[in-house]
């Protein structure tokens, strides 16, 4: 393996995340690194913290529209005096 191709390898580089997490890694970049997301705050690793949207299918949307149309199309009964 050619030694002049590869960069220097630094052990125990401190990583600071914006969520407040701090940990050490081995990297080719010296000094402390600042990252936006880490394994503690990324949604792919924390499925409990992810906000899940309920996606409605075509049939559910159609049935909701039908209910609205039924309410609108019902005749309003007039009171007789």
PDB file with SEQRES, HELIX, SHEET and CRYST1 records, atoms N, CA, C and O in Angstrom:
SEQRES   1 A   81  UNK UNK UNK UNK UNK UNK UNK UNK UNK UNK UNK UNK UNK          
SEQRES   2 A   81  UNK UNK UNK UNK UNK UNK UNK UNK UNK UNK UNK UNK UNK          
SEQRES   3 A   81  UNK UNK UNK UNK UNK UNK UNK UNK UNK UNK UNK UNK UNK          
SEQRES   4 A   81  UNK UNK UNK UNK UNK UNK UNK UNK UNK UNK UNK UNK UNK          
SEQRES   5 A   81  UNK UNK UNK UNK UNK UNK UNK UNK UNK UNK UNK UNK UNK          
SEQRES   6 A   81  UNK UNK UNK UNK UNK UNK UNK UNK UNK UNK UNK UNK UNK          
SEQRES   7 A   81  UNK UNK UNK                                                  
HELIX    1 AA1 UNK A   58  UNK A   73  1                                  16    
SHEET    1 AA1 3 UNK A  22  UNK A  27  0                                        
SHEET    2 AA1 3 UNK A  10  UNK A  17 -1                                        
SHEET    3 AA1 3 UNK A  33  UNK A  35  1                                        
CRYST1    1.000    1.000    1.000  90.00  90.00  90.00 P 1           1          
ATOM      1  N   UNK A   1       0.848  -1.176   0.000  1.00  0.00           N  
ATOM      2  CA  UNK A   1       0.000   0.000   0.000  1.00  0.00           C  
ATOM      3  C   UNK A   1       0.893   1.239   0.000  1.00  0.00           C  
ATOM      4  O   UNK A   1       1.908   1.289   0.695  1.00  0.00           O  
ATOM      5  N   UNK A   2       0.504   2.218  -0.777  1.00  0.00           N  
ATOM      6  CA  UNK A   2       1.292   3.443  -0.880  1.00  0.00           C  
ATOM      7  C   UNK A   2       0.999   4.337   0.320  1.00  0.00           C  
ATOM      8  O   UNK A   2      -0.157   4.664   0.589  1.00  0.00           O  
ATOM      9  N   UNK A   3       2.023   4.720   1.022  1.00  0.00           N  
ATOM     10  CA  UNK A   3       1.837   5.515   2.245  1.00  0.00           C  
ATOM     11  C   UNK A   3       1.575   6.985   1.949  1.00  0.00           C  
ATOM     12  O   UNK A   3       0.942   7.659   2.761  1.00  0.00           O  
ATOM     13  N   UNK A   4       2.031   7.499   0.833  1.00  0.00           N  
ATOM     14  CA  UNK A   4       1.894   8.919   0.554  1.00  0.00           C  
ATOM     15  C   UNK A   4       0.493   9.284   0.048  1.00  0.00           C  
ATOM     16  O   UNK A   4       0.174  10.470  -0.041  1.00  0.00           O  
ATOM     17  N   UNK A   5      -0.352   8.301  -0.287  1.00  0.00           N  
ATOM     18  CA  UNK A   5      -1.712   8.573  -0.771  1.00  0.00           C  
ATOM     19  C   UNK A   5      -2.642   8.901   0.390  1.00  0.00           C  
ATOM     20  O   UNK A   5      -3.475   9.802   0.290  1.00  0.00           O  
ATOM     21  N   UNK A   6      -2.501   8.182   1.473  1.00  0.00           N  
ATOM     22  CA  UNK A   6      -3.438   8.287   2.583  1.00  0.00           C  
ATOM     23  C   UNK A   6      -3.074   9.438   3.515  1.00  0.00           C  
ATOM     24  O   UNK A   6      -1.900   9.733   3.741  1.00  0.00           O  
ATOM     25  N   UNK A   7      -4.118  10.083   4.054  1.00  0.00           N  
ATOM     26  CA  UNK A   7      -3.902  11.189   4.977  1.00  0.00           C  
ATOM     27  C   UNK A   7      -3.520  10.691   6.359  1.00  0.00           C  
ATOM     28  O   UNK A   7      -3.509   9.488   6.617  1.00  0.00           O  
ATOM     29  N   UNK A   8      -3.209  11.616   7.237  1.00  0.00           N  
ATOM     30  CA  UNK A   8      -2.874  11.270   8.614  1.00  0.00           C  
ATOM     31  C   UNK A   8      -4.123  10.789   9.333  1.00  0.00           C  
ATOM     32  O   UNK A   8      -5.229  11.246   9.043  1.00  0.00           O  
ATOM     33  N   UNK A   9      -3.948   9.871  10.267  1.00  0.00           N  
ATOM     34  CA  UNK A   9      -5.059   9.281  11.001  1.00  0.00           C  
ATOM     35  C   UNK A   9      -4.948   9.702  12.450  1.00  0.00           C  
ATOM     36  O   UNK A   9      -3.954   9.400  13.109  1.00  0.00           O  
ATOM     37  N   UNK A  10      -5.959  10.400  12.956  1.00  0.00           N  
ATOM     38  CA  UNK A  10      -5.953  10.906  14.318  1.00  0.00           C  
ATOM     39  C   UNK A  10      -6.893  10.066  15.175  1.00  0.00           C  
ATOM     40  O   UNK A  10      -8.019   9.769  14.775  1.00  0.00           O  
ATOM     41  N   UNK A  11      -6.421   9.693  16.346  1.00  0.00           N  
ATOM     42  CA  UNK A  11      -7.240   8.904  17.259  1.00  0.00           C  
ATOM     43  C   UNK A  11      -7.868   9.813  18.305  1.00  0.00           C  
ATOM     44  O   UNK A  11      -7.290  10.827  18.698  1.00  0.00           O  
ATOM     45  N   UNK A  12      -9.046   9.438  18.742  1.00  0.00           N  
ATOM     46  CA  UNK A  12      -9.785  10.141  19.795  1.00  0.00           C  
ATOM     47  C   UNK A  12     -10.029  11.616  19.471  1.00  0.00           C  
ATOM     48  O   UNK A  12      -9.658  12.500  20.243  1.00  0.00           O  
ATOM     49  N   UNK A  13     -10.658  11.868  18.323  1.00  0.00           N  
ATOM     50  CA  UNK A  13     -11.045  13.217  17.936  1.00  0.00           C  
ATOM     51  C   UNK A  13     -12.405  13.501  18.572  1.00  0.00           C  
ATOM     52  O   UNK A  13     -13.328  12.697  18.443  1.00  0.00           O  
ATOM     53  N   UNK A  14     -12.534  14.623  19.248  1.00  0.00           N  
ATOM     54  CA  UNK A  14     -13.776  14.969  19.935  1.00  0.00           C  
ATOM     55  C   UNK A  14     -14.785  15.512  18.933  1.00  0.00           C  
ATOM     56  O   UNK A  14     -14.460  16.359  18.100  1.00  0.00           O  
ATOM     57  N   UNK A  15     -16.030  15.005  19.027  1.00  0.00           N  
ATOM     58  CA  UNK A  15     -17.122  15.442  18.161  1.00  0.00           C  
ATOM     59  C   UNK A  15     -18.186  16.088  19.040  1.00  0.00           C  
ATOM     60  O   UNK A  15     -18.628  15.491  20.022  1.00  0.00           O  
ATOM     61  N   UNK A  16     -18.601  17.309  18.690  1.00  0.00           N  
ATOM     62  CA  UNK A  16     -19.644  18.027  19.411  1.00  0.00           C  
ATOM     63  C   UNK A  16     -20.838  18.202  18.485  1.00  0.00           C  
ATOM     64  O   UNK A  16     -20.699  18.736  17.385  1.00  0.00           O  
ATOM     65  N   UNK A  17     -22.010  17.755  18.926  1.00  0.00           N  
ATOM     66  CA  UNK A  17     -23.236  17.899  18.153  1.00  0.00           C  
ATOM     67  C   UNK A  17     -24.029  19.089  18.678  1.00  0.00           C  
ATOM     68  O   UNK A  17     -23.853  19.489  19.829  1.00  0.00           O  
ATOM     69  N   UNK A  18     -24.897  19.658  17.851  1.00  0.00           N  
ATOM     70  CA  UNK A  18     -25.683  20.802  18.300  1.00  0.00           C  
ATOM     71  C   UNK A  18     -26.739  20.389  19.325  1.00  0.00           C  
ATOM     72  O   UNK A  18     -27.288  21.241  20.022  1.00  0.00           O  
ATOM     73  N   UNK A  19     -27.030  19.078  19.424  1.00  0.00           N  
ATOM     74  CA  UNK A  19     -27.988  18.624  20.437  1.00  0.00           C  
ATOM     75  C   UNK A  19     -27.348  18.548  21.818  1.00  0.00           C  
ATOM     76  O   UNK A  19     -28.041  18.350  22.816  1.00  0.00           O  
ATOM     77  N   UNK A  20     -26.021  18.704  21.879  1.00  0.00           N  
ATOM     78  CA  UNK A  20     -25.329  18.687  23.154  1.00  0.00           C  
ATOM     79  C   UNK A  20     -24.532  17.415  23.412  1.00  0.00           C  
ATOM     80  O   UNK A  20     -23.838  17.313  24.423  1.00  0.00           O  
ATOM     81  N   UNK A  21     -24.624  16.460  22.520  1.00  0.00           N  
ATOM     82  CA  UNK A  21     -23.904  15.201  22.696  1.00  0.00           C  
ATOM     83  C   UNK A  21     -22.420  15.387  22.367  1.00  0.00           C  
ATOM     84  O   UNK A  21     -22.061  16.112  21.440  1.00  0.00           O  
ATOM     85  N   UNK A  22     -21.586  14.728  23.132  1.00  0.00           N  
ATOM     86  CA  UNK A  22     -20.145  14.751  22.897  1.00  0.00           C  
ATOM     87  C   UNK A  22     -19.641  13.323  22.908  1.00  0.00           C  
ATOM     88  O   UNK A  22     -19.986  12.544  23.797  1.00  0.00           O  
ATOM     89  N   UNK A  23     -18.817  12.972  21.913  1.00  0.00           N  
ATOM     90  CA  UNK A  23     -18.220  11.642  21.856  1.00  0.00           C  
ATOM     91  C   UNK A  23     -16.924  11.734  21.064  1.00  0.00           C  
ATOM     92  O   UNK A  23     -16.638  12.758  20.444  1.00  0.00           O  
ATOM     93  N   UNK A  24     -16.149  10.669  21.089  1.00  0.00           N  
ATOM     94  CA  UNK A  24     -14.868  10.662  20.391  1.00  0.00           C  
ATOM     95  C   UNK A  24     -14.891   9.606  19.295  1.00  0.00           C  
ATOM     96  O   UNK A  24     -15.511   8.551  19.432  1.00  0.00           O  
ATOM     97  N   UNK A  25     -14.199   9.917  18.204  1.00  0.00           N  
ATOM     98  CA  UNK A  25     -14.078   9.008  17.067  1.00  0.00           C  
ATOM     99  C   UNK A  25     -12.651   9.065  16.548  1.00  0.00           C  
ATOM    100  O   UNK A  25     -11.873   9.938  16.931  1.00  0.00           O  
ATOM    101  N   UNK A  26     -12.319   8.131  15.678  1.00  0.00           N  
ATOM    102  CA  UNK A  26     -11.057   8.177  14.958  1.00  0.00           C  
ATOM    103  C   UNK A  26     -11.342   8.775  13.588  1.00  0.00           C  
ATOM    104  O   UNK A  26     -12.292   8.362  12.923  1.00  0.00           O  
ATOM    105  N   UNK A  27     -10.532   9.747  13.151  1.00  0.00           N  
ATOM    106  CA  UNK A  27     -10.811  10.439  11.901  1.00  0.00           C  
ATOM    107  C   UNK A  27      -9.530  10.933  11.258  1.00  0.00           C  
ATOM    108  O   UNK A  27      -8.453  10.899  11.853  1.00  0.00           O  
ATOM    109  N   UNK A  28      -9.679  11.393  10.021  1.00  0.00           N  
ATOM    110  CA  UNK A  28      -8.540  11.980   9.316  1.00  0.00           C  
ATOM    111  C   UNK A  28      -8.510  13.494   9.474  1.00  0.00           C  
ATOM    112  O   UNK A  28      -7.623  14.153   8.931  1.00  0.00           O  
ATOM    113  N   UNK A  29      -9.467  14.053  10.211  1.00  0.00           N  
ATOM    114  CA  UNK A  29      -9.531  15.491  10.471  1.00  0.00           C  
ATOM    115  C   UNK A  29      -9.066  15.742  11.907  1.00  0.00           C  
ATOM    116  O   UNK A  29      -9.611  15.136  12.830  1.00  0.00           O  
ATOM    117  N   UNK A  30      -8.094  16.599  12.121  1.00  0.00           N  
ATOM    118  CA  UNK A  30      -7.642  16.846  13.492  1.00  0.00           C  
ATOM    119  C   UNK A  30      -8.556  17.828  14.214  1.00  0.00           C  
ATOM    120  O   UNK A  30      -9.325  18.566  13.598  1.00  0.00           O  
ATOM    121  N   UNK A  31      -8.450  17.813  15.511  1.00  0.00           N  
ATOM    122  CA  UNK A  31      -9.163  18.804  16.308  1.00  0.00           C  
ATOM    123  C   UNK A  31     -10.621  18.471  16.532  1.00  0.00           C  
ATOM    124  O   UNK A  31     -11.122  17.485  15.990  1.00  0.00           O  
ATOM    125  N   UNK A  32     -11.309  19.274  17.321  1.00  0.00           N  
ATOM    126  CA  UNK A  32     -12.720  19.004  17.592  1.00  0.00           C  
ATOM    127  C   UNK A  32     -13.582  19.291  16.353  1.00  0.00           C  
ATOM    128  O   UNK A  32     -13.377  20.280  15.648  1.00  0.00           O  
ATOM    129  N   UNK A  33     -14.535  18.410  16.114  1.00  0.00           N  
ATOM    130  CA  UNK A  33     -15.459  18.569  14.989  1.00  0.00           C  
ATOM    131  C   UNK A  33     -16.825  18.966  15.526  1.00  0.00           C  
ATOM    132  O   UNK A  33     -17.226  18.535  16.607  1.00  0.00           O  
ATOM    133  N   UNK A  34     -17.541  19.793  14.762  1.00  0.00           N  
ATOM    134  CA  UNK A  34     -18.909  20.183  15.103  1.00  0.00           C  
ATOM    135  C   UNK A  34     -19.834  19.622  14.034  1.00  0.00           C  
ATOM    136  O   UNK A  34     -19.617  19.845  12.842  1.00  0.00           O  
ATOM    137  N   UNK A  35     -20.862  18.896  14.454  1.00  0.00           N  
ATOM    138  CA  UNK A  35     -21.809  18.304  13.522  1.00  0.00           C  
ATOM    139  C   UNK A  35     -23.224  18.750  13.862  1.00  0.00           C  
ATOM    140  O   UNK A  35     -23.508  19.141  14.994  1.00  0.00           O  
ATOM    141  N   UNK A  36     -24.115  18.688  12.863  1.00  0.00           N  
ATOM    142  CA  UNK A  36     -25.503  19.101  13.065  1.00  0.00           C  
ATOM    143  C   UNK A  36     -26.361  17.963  13.603  1.00  0.00           C  
ATOM    144  O   UNK A  36     -27.240  18.185  14.436  1.00  0.00           O  
ATOM    145  N   UNK A  37     -26.112  16.753  13.131  1.00  0.00           N  
ATOM    146  CA  UNK A  37     -26.873  15.596  13.610  1.00  0.00           C  
ATOM    147  C   UNK A  37     -25.911  14.482  13.963  1.00  0.00           C  
ATOM    148  O   UNK A  37     -24.864  14.315  13.338  1.00  0.00           O  
ATOM    149  N   UNK A  38     -26.290  13.723  14.981  1.00  0.00           N  
ATOM    150  CA  UNK A  38     -25.480  12.585  15.396  1.00  0.00           C  
ATOM    151  C   UNK A  38     -26.400  11.391  15.596  1.00  0.00           C  
ATOM    152  O   UNK A  38     -27.593  11.468  15.300  1.00  0.00           O  
ATOM    153  N   UNK A  39     -25.864  10.309  16.088  1.00  0.00           N  
ATOM    154  CA  UNK A  39     -26.670   9.107  16.282  1.00  0.00           C  
ATOM    155  C   UNK A  39     -27.696   9.283  17.397  1.00  0.00           C  
ATOM    156  O   UNK A  39     -28.652   8.512  17.475  1.00  0.00           O  
ATOM    157  N   UNK A  40     -27.517  10.270  18.251  1.00  0.00           N  
ATOM    158  CA  UNK A  40     -28.466  10.472  19.346  1.00  0.00           C  
ATOM    159  C   UNK A  40     -29.658  11.328  18.945  1.00  0.00           C  
ATOM    160  O   UNK A  40     -30.727  11.209  19.544  1.00  0.00           O  
ATOM    161  N   UNK A  41     -29.495  12.192  17.941  1.00  0.00           N  
ATOM    162  CA  UNK A  41     -30.601  13.081  17.576  1.00  0.00           C  
ATOM    163  C   UNK A  41     -31.143  12.831  16.164  1.00  0.00           C  
ATOM    164  O   UNK A  41     -32.139  13.450  15.791  1.00  0.00           O  
ATOM    165  N   UNK A  42     -30.538  11.962  15.376  1.00  0.00           N  
ATOM    166  CA  UNK A  42     -31.016  11.699  14.018  1.00  0.00           C  
ATOM    167  C   UNK A  42     -32.244  10.803  14.065  1.00  0.00           C  
ATOM    168  O   UNK A  42     -32.246   9.812  14.796  1.00  0.00           O  
ATOM    169  N   UNK A  43     -33.297  11.123  13.301  1.00  0.00           N  
ATOM    170  CA  UNK A  43     -34.537  10.348  13.372  1.00  0.00           C  
ATOM    171  C   UNK A  43     -34.392   8.902  12.894  1.00  0.00           C  
ATOM    172  O   UNK A  43     -35.188   8.052  13.293  1.00  0.00           O  
ATOM    173  N   UNK A  44     -33.418   8.602  12.065  1.00  0.00           N  
ATOM    174  CA  UNK A  44     -33.260   7.230  11.598  1.00  0.00           C  
ATOM    175  C   UNK A  44     -32.837   6.302  12.731  1.00  0.00           C  
ATOM    176  O   UNK A  44     -33.158   5.114  12.717  1.00  0.00           O  
ATOM    177  N   UNK A  45     -32.127   6.837  13.701  1.00  0.00           N  
ATOM    178  CA  UNK A  45     -31.673   6.028  14.826  1.00  0.00           C  
ATOM    179  C   UNK A  45     -32.630   6.085  16.008  1.00  0.00           C  
ATOM    180  O   UNK A  45     -32.577   5.216  16.879  1.00  0.00           O  
ATOM    181  N   UNK A  46     -33.499   7.083  16.059  1.00  0.00           N  
ATOM    182  CA  UNK A  46     -34.435   7.263  17.168  1.00  0.00           C  
ATOM    183  C   UNK A  46     -35.859   7.204  16.648  1.00  0.00           C  
ATOM    184  O   UNK A  46     -36.478   8.241  16.413  1.00  0.00           O  
ATOM    185  N   UNK A  47     -36.374   6.022  16.470  1.00  0.00           N  
ATOM    186  CA  UNK A  47     -37.716   5.872  15.914  1.00  0.00           C  
ATOM    187  C   UNK A  47     -38.782   6.293  16.907  1.00  0.00           C  
ATOM    188  O   UNK A  47     -39.909   6.575  16.500  1.00  0.00           O  
ATOM    189  N   UNK A  48     -38.469   6.345  18.195  1.00  0.00           N  
ATOM    190  CA  UNK A  48     -39.448   6.759  19.191  1.00  0.00           C  
ATOM    191  C   UNK A  48     -39.701   8.257  19.138  1.00  0.00           C  
ATOM    192  O   UNK A  48     -40.800   8.702  19.468  1.00  0.00           O  
ATOM    193  N   UNK A  49     -38.717   9.043  18.732  1.00  0.00           N  
ATOM    194  CA  UNK A  49     -38.834  10.493  18.718  1.00  0.00           C  
ATOM    195  C   UNK A  49     -39.417  11.035  17.415  1.00  0.00           C  
ATOM    196  O   UNK A  49     -39.731  12.222  17.329  1.00  0.00           O  
ATOM    197  N   UNK A  50     -39.565  10.185  16.402  1.00  0.00           N  
ATOM    198  CA  UNK A  50     -40.045  10.630  15.105  1.00  0.00           C  
ATOM    199  C   UNK A  50     -41.548  10.878  15.176  1.00  0.00           C  
ATOM    200  O   UNK A  50     -42.294  10.057  15.709  1.00  0.00           O  
ATOM    201  N   UNK A  51     -41.982  11.995  14.646  1.00  0.00           N  
ATOM    202  CA  UNK A  51     -43.400  12.305  14.584  1.00  0.00           C  
ATOM    203  C   UNK A  51     -43.966  11.597  13.355  1.00  0.00           C  
ATOM    204  O   UNK A  51     -43.543  11.852  12.227  1.00  0.00           O  
ATOM    205  N   UNK A  52     -44.915  10.717  13.588  1.00  0.00           N  
ATOM    206  CA  UNK A  52     -45.472   9.933  12.497  1.00  0.00           C  
ATOM    207  C   UNK A  52     -46.771  10.565  12.018  1.00  0.00           C  
ATOM    208  O   UNK A  52     -47.650  10.882  12.819  1.00  0.00           O  
ATOM    209  N   UNK A  53     -46.882  10.744  10.727  1.00  0.00           N  
ATOM    210  CA  UNK A  53     -48.091  11.274  10.133  1.00  0.00           C  
ATOM    211  C   UNK A  53     -48.963  10.108   9.695  1.00  0.00           C  
ATOM    212  O   UNK A  53     -48.468   9.100   9.191  1.00  0.00           O  
ATOM    213  N   UNK A  54     -50.251  10.257   9.891  1.00  0.00           N  
ATOM    214  CA  UNK A  54     -51.186   9.256   9.416  1.00  0.00           C  
ATOM    215  C   UNK A  54     -51.564   9.640   7.996  1.00  0.00           C  
ATOM    216  O   UNK A  54     -52.168  10.686   7.759  1.00  0.00           O  
ATOM    217  N   UNK A  55     -51.205   8.787   7.070  1.00  0.00           N  
ATOM    218  CA  UNK A  55     -51.471   9.072   5.670  1.00  0.00           C  
ATOM    219  C   UNK A  55     -52.770   8.387   5.277  1.00  0.00           C  
ATOM    220  O   UNK A  55     -52.937   7.182   5.464  1.00  0.00           O  
ATOM    221  N   UNK A  56     -53.670   9.164   4.739  1.00  0.00           N  
ATOM    222  CA  UNK A  56     -54.957   8.622   4.325  1.00  0.00           C  
ATOM    223  C   UNK A  56     -54.859   8.176   2.878  1.00  0.00           C  
ATOM    224  O   UNK A  56     -54.220   8.819   2.046  1.00  0.00           O  
ATOM    225  N   UNK A  57     -55.507   7.065   2.606  1.00  0.00           N  
ATOM    226  CA  UNK A  57     -55.532   6.547   1.248  1.00  0.00           C  
ATOM    227  C   UNK A  57     -56.627   7.205   0.426  1.00  0.00           C  
ATOM    228  O   UNK A  57     -57.346   8.076   0.917  1.00  0.00           O  
ATOM    229  N   UNK A  58     -56.749   6.792  -0.804  1.00  0.00           N  
ATOM    230  CA  UNK A  58     -57.740   7.378  -1.702  1.00  0.00           C  
ATOM    231  C   UNK A  58     -59.159   7.112  -1.217  1.00  0.00           C  
ATOM    232  O   UNK A  58     -60.026   7.982  -1.293  1.00  0.00           O  
ATOM    233  N   UNK A  59     -59.383   5.905  -0.721  1.00  0.00           N  
ATOM    234  CA  UNK A  59     -60.735   5.544  -0.298  1.00  0.00           C  
ATOM    235  C   UNK A  59     -61.177   6.358   0.917  1.00  0.00           C  
ATOM    236  O   UNK A  59     -62.329   6.788   0.987  1.00  0.00           O  
ATOM    237  N   UNK A  60     -60.282   6.570   1.865  1.00  0.00           N  
ATOM    238  CA  UNK A  60     -60.623   7.356   3.043  1.00  0.00           C  
ATOM    239  C   UNK A  60     -60.950   8.797   2.656  1.00  0.00           C  
ATOM    240  O   UNK A  60     -61.898   9.383   3.179  1.00  0.00           O  
ATOM    241  N   UNK A  61     -60.166   9.367   1.741  1.00  0.00           N  
ATOM    242  CA  UNK A  61     -60.418  10.731   1.286  1.00  0.00           C  
ATOM    243  C   UNK A  61     -61.773  10.814   0.583  1.00  0.00           C  
ATOM    244  O   UNK A  61     -62.524  11.769   0.782  1.00  0.00           O  
ATOM    245  N   UNK A  62     -62.080   9.811  -0.240  1.00  0.00           N  
ATOM    246  CA  UNK A  62     -63.356   9.791  -0.957  1.00  0.00           C  
ATOM    247  C   UNK A  62     -64.525   9.703   0.012  1.00  0.00           C  
ATOM    248  O   UNK A  62     -65.522  10.406  -0.155  1.00  0.00           O  
ATOM    249  N   UNK A  63     -64.413   8.849   1.024  1.00  0.00           N  
ATOM    250  CA  UNK A  63     -65.500   8.698   1.988  1.00  0.00           C  
ATOM    251  C   UNK A  63     -65.712   9.972   2.800  1.00  0.00           C  
ATOM    252  O   UNK A  63     -66.850  10.315   3.121  1.00  0.00           O  
ATOM    253  N   UNK A  64     -64.639  10.674   3.133  1.00  0.00           N  
ATOM    254  CA  UNK A  64     -64.772  11.948   3.838  1.00  0.00           C  
ATOM    255  C   UNK A  64     -65.510  12.973   2.987  1.00  0.00           C  
ATOM    256  O   UNK A  64     -66.356  13.713   3.491  1.00  0.00           O  
ATOM    257  N   UNK A  65     -65.187  13.016   1.689  1.00  0.00           N  
ATOM    258  CA  UNK A  65     -65.872  13.943   0.795  1.00  0.00           C  
ATOM    259  C   UNK A  65     -67.347  13.580   0.678  1.00  0.00           C  
ATOM    260  O   UNK A  65     -68.206  14.461   0.632  1.00  0.00           O  
ATOM    261  N   UNK A  66     -67.638  12.284   0.629  1.00  0.00           N  
ATOM    262  CA  UNK A  66     -69.028  11.835   0.542  1.00  0.00           C  
ATOM    263  C   UNK A  66     -69.822  12.253   1.779  1.00  0.00           C  
ATOM    264  O   UNK A  66     -70.969  12.685   1.664  1.00  0.00           O  
ATOM    265  N   UNK A  67     -69.217  12.126   2.956  1.00  0.00           N  
ATOM    266  CA  UNK A  67     -69.891  12.538   4.188  1.00  0.00           C  
ATOM    267  C   UNK A  67     -70.196  14.032   4.166  1.00  0.00           C  
ATOM    268  O   UNK A  67     -71.279  14.456   4.569  1.00  0.00           O  
ATOM    269  N   UNK A  68     -69.239  14.825   3.694  1.00  0.00           N  
ATOM    270  CA  UNK A  68     -69.455  16.270   3.608  1.00  0.00           C  
ATOM    271  C   UNK A  68     -70.577  16.589   2.638  1.00  0.00           C  
ATOM    272  O   UNK A  68     -71.405  17.459   2.908  1.00  0.00           O  
ATOM    273  N   UNK A  69     -70.612  15.896   1.516  1.00  0.00           N  
ATOM    274  CA  UNK A  69     -71.660  16.135   0.519  1.00  0.00           C  
ATOM    275  C   UNK A  69     -73.024  15.722   1.049  1.00  0.00           C  
ATOM    276  O   UNK A  69     -74.023  16.379   0.755  1.00  0.00           O  
ATOM    277  N   UNK A  70     -73.086  14.635   1.831  1.00  0.00           N  
ATOM    278  CA  UNK A  70     -74.356  14.207   2.412  1.00  0.00           C  
ATOM    279  C   UNK A  70     -74.891  15.254   3.377  1.00  0.00           C  
ATOM    280  O   UNK A  70     -76.093  15.520   3.397  1.00  0.00           O  
ATOM    281  N   UNK A  71     -74.020  15.845   4.169  1.00  0.00           N  
ATOM    282  CA  UNK A  71     -74.437  16.870   5.126  1.00  0.00           C  
ATOM    283  C   UNK A  71     -74.924  18.109   4.382  1.00  0.00           C  
ATOM    284  O   UNK A  71     -75.928  18.708   4.768  1.00  0.00           O  
ATOM    285  N   UNK A  72     -74.229  18.493   3.330  1.00  0.00           N  
ATOM    286  CA  UNK A  72     -74.599  19.684   2.572  1.00  0.00           C  
ATOM    287  C   UNK A  72     -75.896  19.469   1.794  1.00  0.00           C  
ATOM    288  O   UNK A  72     -76.727  20.373   1.712  1.00  0.00           O  
ATOM    289  N   UNK A  73     -76.073  18.275   1.222  1.00  0.00           N  
ATOM    290  CA  UNK A  73     -77.218  18.042   0.354  1.00  0.00           C  
ATOM    291  C   UNK A  73     -78.510  17.718   1.092  1.00  0.00           C  
ATOM    292  O   UNK A  73     -79.566  17.665   0.460  1.00  0.00           O  
ATOM    293  N   UNK A  74     -78.470  17.501   2.391  1.00  0.00           N  
ATOM    294  CA  UNK A  74     -79.696  17.220   3.133  1.00  0.00           C  
ATOM    295  C   UNK A  74     -80.561  18.475   3.145  1.00  0.00           C  
ATOM    296  O   UNK A  74     -80.063  19.572   3.401  1.00  0.00           O  
ATOM    297  N   UNK A  75     -81.863  18.317   2.866  1.00  0.00           N  
ATOM    298  CA  UNK A  75     -82.729  19.493   2.867  1.00  0.00           C  
ATOM    299  C   UNK A  75     -82.951  19.993   4.299  1.00  0.00           C  
ATOM    300  O   UNK A  75     -83.090  19.210   5.239  1.00  0.00           O  
ATOM    301  N   UNK A  76     -82.978  21.274   4.427  1.00  0.00           N  
ATOM    302  CA  UNK A  76     -83.196  21.901   5.717  1.00  0.00           C  
ATOM    303  C   UNK A  76     -84.694  21.967   5.929  1.00  0.00           C  
ATOM    304  O   UNK A  76     -85.420  22.534   5.112  1.00  0.00           O  
ATOM    305  N   UNK A  77     -85.155  21.389   7.022  1.00  0.00           N  
ATOM    306  CA  UNK A  77     -86.591  21.402   7.292  1.00  0.00           C  
ATOM    307  C   UNK A  77     -87.002  22.753   7.845  1.00  0.00           C  
ATOM    308  O   UNK A  77     -86.362  23.308   8.738  1.00  0.00           O  
ATOM    309  N   UNK A  78     -88.104  23.272   7.281  1.00  0.00           N  
ATOM    310  CA  UNK A  78     -88.610  24.569   7.734  1.00  0.00           C  
ATOM    311  C   UNK A  78     -89.716  24.332   8.735  1.00  0.00           C  
ATOM    312  O   UNK A  78     -90.541  23.433   8.570  1.00  0.00           O  
ATOM    313  N   UNK A  79     -89.725  25.125   9.747  1.00  0.00           N  
ATOM    314  CA  UNK A  79     -90.758  25.001  10.792  1.00  0.00           C  
ATOM    315  C   UNK A  79     -92.030  25.682  10.317  1.00  0.00           C  
ATOM    316  O   UNK A  79     -92.003  26.796   9.794  1.00  0.00           O  
ATOM    317  N   UNK A  80     -93.150  24.984  10.511  1.00  0.00           N  
ATOM    318  CA  UNK A  80     -94.437  25.567  10.147  1.00  0.00           C  
ATOM    319  C   UNK A  80     -95.031  26.264  11.346  1.00  0.00           C  
ATOM    320  O   UNK A  80     -94.931  25.774  12.470  1.00  0.00           O  
ATOM    321  N   UNK A  81     -95.645  27.397  11.115  1.00  0.00           N  
ATOM    322  CA  UNK A  81     -96.267  28.153  12.203  1.00  0.00           C  
ATOM    323  C   UNK A  81     -97.708  27.843  12.337  1.00  0.00           C  
ATOM    324  O   UNK A  81     -98.380  28.396  13.207  1.00  0.00           O  
TER     325      UNK A  81                                                      
END                                                                             
